[in-house]
């Protein structure tokens, strides 16, 4: 059985972009449900591949319905398909995300989107104490060629209690620790797409192992679990 991303995914979302209303969607709901079912199977297959080198506790497929209550954009439906893969807590930290969207807007991401206040402080304290290990991971050839540099939000200046002239201030200022890899529509529809995503996620492991170690120990390296 093939587990590649069905071609009709992009066709459907392109039509939805032009007809983002309830009447059109309800009329084409069976078509969407068929695509969604195939995509769920693909995401579950990816989860199986990932479980050969990691421990995935949960796969979450996000709903197509947009929460428009607090948004200026009142269009009712998302024009992409997303899913997250959660690692086994509390010892394994970090998360994976896959985003499928037409017009070459697809990407995968890995890292820490929204660290708790405690986790963020612990990470910053680690970087303040010693940034050699994290820099070695980020500059590793395989990691760099797969993922490039950190992206995500950062403070404009030093967080409270940190020296703005510290050598690791570029890392300490960060509020998110995310890496992203983009894909063209052609990449996504290729038979080897899920295998390529799995390899990319495998290549993020040194970063996740390091961060998991940091977040499950205190500054003396004693286990908090």
C-alpha positions in Angstrom: 0.0 0.0 0.0 1.3 3.4 -1.0 1.7 6.0 1.8 2.7 9.0 -0.3 0.8 12.3 -0.1 -2.2 12.1 -2.5 -2.0 14.5 -5.5 -5.7 15.6 -5.0 -4.7 17.2 -1.7 -3.2 20.2 -3.5 -6.0 20.3 -6.1 -8.6 20.4 -3.3 -6.9 23.1 -1.3 -6.4 25.3 -4.4 -10.2 25.1 -5.0 -10.9 25.7 -1.4 -8.7 28.9 -1.5 -11.1 30.3 -4.2 -14.3 29.0 -2.4 -13.6 29.4 1.3 -17.2 29.3 2.4 -19.5 26.8 4.2 -21.8 26.1 1.2 -19.0 25.1 -1.1 -17.2 23.1 1.6 -20.3 21.2 2.6 -21.0 20.3 -1.0 -17.4 19.0 -1.4 -17.1 17.4 2.1 -17.1 13.8 0.9 -14.1 14.7 -1.3 -12.3 16.3 1.6 -13.1 13.4 3.9 -11.5 10.9 1.4 -8.4 13.1 1.1 -8.2 13.5 4.9 -8.4 9.7 5.4 -5.5 9.2 3.1 -3.5 11.9 4.7 -4.1 10.5 8.2 -2.8 7.1 6.9 0.3 8.9 5.6 0.9 10.7 8.9 0.4 7.4 10.8 2.9 5.7 8.5 5.4 8.5 9.2 4.8 8.0 12.9 5.7 4.3 12.5 8.9 5.3 10.6 9.8 7.8 13.4 9.2 5.2 16.1 12.2 3.2 14.7 14.5 5.9 16.0 12.4 7.8 18.6 9.4 7.3 20.9 6.4 9.0 19.6 3.6 9.2 22.2 0.9 11.0 20.2 0.1 12.0 16.7 -2.3 14.9 16.4 -4.0 15.8 13.1 -5.3 19.4 13.2 -8.8 20.1 12.2 -9.6 22.0 9.0 -12.0 24.4 10.8 -10.4 27.7 11.7 -11.1 29.3 15.1 -12.3 32.7 13.9 -13.5 34.1 17.3 -10.4 36.3 17.9 -9.2 36.6 14.3 -9.6 39.4 11.8 -9.5 36.7 9.1 -13.0 35.3 9.2 -12.5 32.6 6.5 -13.9 29.4 8.0 -11.4 26.8 6.7 -7.7 26.3 6.7 -6.1 25.8 3.3 -3.4 23.5 4.6 -3.2 20.2 6.4 -1.0 20.0 9.6 -0.1 17.4 12.1 2.2 17.2 15.2 4.2 14.3 16.7 4.7 14.4 20.4 7.7 12.6 22.0 7.3 10.4 25.2 7.1 12.7 28.2 8.5 13.7 30.6 12.0 12.4 29.7 11.9 13.2 25.9 11.5 16.8 25.0 10.8 18.6 21.7 8.1 18.2 19.1 7.8 17.6 15.3 5.3 19.3 12.9 4.4 18.6 9.3 2.6 21.2 7.2 1.1 20.4 3.7 0.1 23.4 1.7 -0.1 24.0 -2.1 2.0 26.7 -4.0 5.3 25.4 -2.5 4.2 26.4 1.0 4.8 23.0 2.6 7.3 22.6 5.4 8.4 20.5 8.4 9.5 21.9 11.7 11.0 20.6 14.9 11.9 22.0 18.2 10.4 24.0 21.0 7.5 26.3 20.0 6.2 27.5 23.4 8.5 26.5 26.2 7.1 27.1 29.7 8.6 29.9 31.8 10.5 27.4 33.8 11.9 25.5 30.8 12.9 28.8 29.0 14.8 30.0 32.1 16.5 26.6 32.4 17.6 26.6 28.7 18.9 30.2 29.0 20.8 29.4 32.2 22.4 26.5 30.4 23.5 28.7 27.4 24.8 31.3 29.9 26.9 28.7 31.6 28.2 26.9 28.5 27.2 27.3 24.9 29.9 25.1 23.3 27.7 22.0 23.1 24.7 23.6 21.5 26.8 25.5 19.0 28.6 22.3 18.0 25.2 20.6 17.4 23.9 23.6 15.4 27.1 23.8 13.3 27.3 20.1 12.6 27.4 19.5 8.9 24.5 17.0 8.7 22.3 19.2 11.0 23.2 22.4 9.1 22.5 21.0 5.7 19.2 19.5 6.8 17.8 22.3 8.9 19.9 25.5 8.6 19.7 27.9 11.6 17.2 28.5 14.4 14.1 30.4 13.5 11.2 31.7 15.7 10.7 34.6 18.1 13.5 36.3 20.0 13.7 39.3 22.4 15.3 42.5 21.1 17.5 42.8 24.1 18.7 40.6 27.0 16.1 38.9 29.2 15.9 40.1 32.7 18.8 39.0 34.8 21.1 38.3 31.8 24.1 40.3 30.6 23.4 41.8 27.2 27.2 41.6 26.4 27.3 37.8 27.1 28.9 35.8 24.3 25.8 33.6 24.0 23.3 36.4 24.0 22.1 35.5 20.5 20.9 32.2 21.9 19.8 33.5 25.3 17.5 36.1 23.7 15.5 33.4 21.9 11.9 32.7 23.0 11.6 29.7 20.6 14.0 27.1 19.5 12.7 25.9 16.1 14.2 24.6 12.9 12.3 24.5 9.6 12.8 22.8 6.3 10.7 23.9 3.3 9.4 21.7 0.4 8.1 22.3 -3.1 4.8 20.7 -4.2 6.9 18.4 -6.4 8.9 17.3 -3.3 5.7 16.6 -1.4 4.2 14.5 -4.1 7.3 12.4 -4.6 7.2 8.8 -3.5 10.1 9.3 -1.2 8.7 12.4 0.6 7.8 10.6 3.9 11.1 8.8 4.0 12.9 12.2 3.4 10.9 13.8 6.2 11.7 10.9 8.5 15.5 11.3 7.7 15.3 15.0 8.4 13.6 14.3 11.8 16.2 11.7 12.6 18.9 14.3 11.9 17.4 16.6 14.6 18.0 14.0 17.3 21.3 15.4 18.7 19.6 18.7 19.3 16.6 16.9 21.0 18.9 14.7 23.1 20.8 17.7 24.3 17.7 19.7 25.2 16.1 16.7 26.9 19.2 16.3 29.0 19.1 20.0 29.9 15.4 20.1 30.7 15.5 16.9 32.9 18.4 18.0 35.1 19.3 21.0 37.2 22.4 23.2 36.6 24.5 20.7 38.5 23.5 18.0 36.1 21.4 16.2 38.7 18.2 14.4 37.4 14.9 16.1 38.1 12.8 13.1 37.1 
